[in-house]
Amino acid sequence: MDKITLGVYKSFKNSGNRNHREKTKKQWCHYFLDLEDQSFHTEWISKFKALILKRNVFKKRKFICPECGLIFEGLVRKDSDSVECPECED
């Protein structure tokens, strides 16, 4: 299963429950996009795996092609990365 990591955050285990205890601790949660079925998933992870996954988080950025002027969105790991234009690739 190929995954694109969208975020790694601390969250309450019982965040969907309205009557949760006040002194509960937060746990690490991994938010990712599954490439096989194009769906969004979450999973609980350990703090060691969270450190590794936080380095591989993809960010959604807007780009403007200097040749054709097309505005498009792409997923990049850093702000300095760039994506090829989908119109100019052909």
N, C-alpha and C positions, 0 to 999 in steps of 0.2 A: 504494500500500500504506500503510494507516494503521497507525501504531505508537504504543504507549504505552511510554515508557522506564521500566524498572524499576530500572536501575542502570548506572553507568559506573565500572569498576574497572580497576586495573592487574593484569595476569595474565601468567604465563609463556606464550610461544607454544607450547611443547612440554609443557604441564602434564599431558597424558594419557599421555605417553611415560614409562615408568619409568626408562629409562637416558638421562636428559638431562644435558647438560653443566652443571657447577656455576656457571659465570660467565656464564650467559645473562641478558639484560636483560628487564625486564618491558615489556609493550606494553599500550595501552589497549584495553579490550574493552567493547562495548555490549551490555547485556542488555535485550531488549525483548519485548513481547507484540504479535503481529500480530492486528489486529482482524478481518481478512477470514476467516482460517481458525482463529482462536482457538488459536494455538500459540505456544510460547516459542522464541525464536531468539537467537543471539549473532552478533556480527560484530566484526572488528578495525577500529579507527578510528584516525585521527591525533590528535595531542595538541591540535590546534586545534579539531577537531570535538568532542573530549571536553569541552573547556571550555564549549562551547555546550550540549551535551546534559546536562551536570551541573546546569544551571539548570532543566531541564525534567523532572526525575525525579519520578515519582509514588510516593506512599507508601500502603500499605494501612493504614487506620485503622478502629477500631470506633466506631460512633456509637449513641447512645440517643435515640430520638424522645421529646420531652417530652409530646406529645399522646397517643400510643398506647402508649408504653413499649417499643416494638420495638427489639431490639438487632440492628444490621446492619453490614456492612462496606462500605467504599467506598474508591475511589482518589482521593487529593487531592494537590495539589502542596505545600501548606504545612500546618502544624498548625492554623493559624488558619482555613483553609477549612472549609466544611461541605457536606454532601450532603443532598438532600431525601430524606425517608422514602419507601421504595417503596410502603408501604401507604397513606399519607396523600395521595399524589399524585393518586389517582383521584378 
